[in-house]
Amino acid sequence: MAQSVTRALQAIKRYVQDPDQIDQAILASINITLCLASGGDDRVAEGFNNDIGSNGKRFRTGGR
């Protein structure tokens, strides 16, 4: 698992030029890692995405 994280960070350093792309690149690498770790069960990554989406909505609306 640590090797995949290291590779993802290296790819971010190499290819991500815009700071706004960093979040998307990190989320994509987490999704890939979850998919690989779960043996290809895409429900694991989708659950993570749903959690991120719902937490982000609560954070934005709760701060105003």
PEGIPE-V278704 format. One record per pair of residues at least 12 apart in sequence whose C-alpha atoms are under 10 Angstrom apart, sorted by the first residue. I is the first residue (numbers start at 1). J is the second residue. If there is no record, write none. Layout:
I;J
I;J
//
This chain:
1;33
1;34
1;36
1;37
2;33
4;29
4;30
4;32
4;33
4;36
5;26
5;29
5;30
5;32
5;33
7;29
8;25
8;26
8;28
8;29
8;30
8;32
8;33
9;22
9;25
9;26
9;29
11;25
11;29
12;25
12;26
12;29
27;48
27;49
27;52
28;45
28;49
30;45
30;48
30;49
31;44
31;45
31;46
31;48
31;49
32;45
33;45
34;46
34;48
//
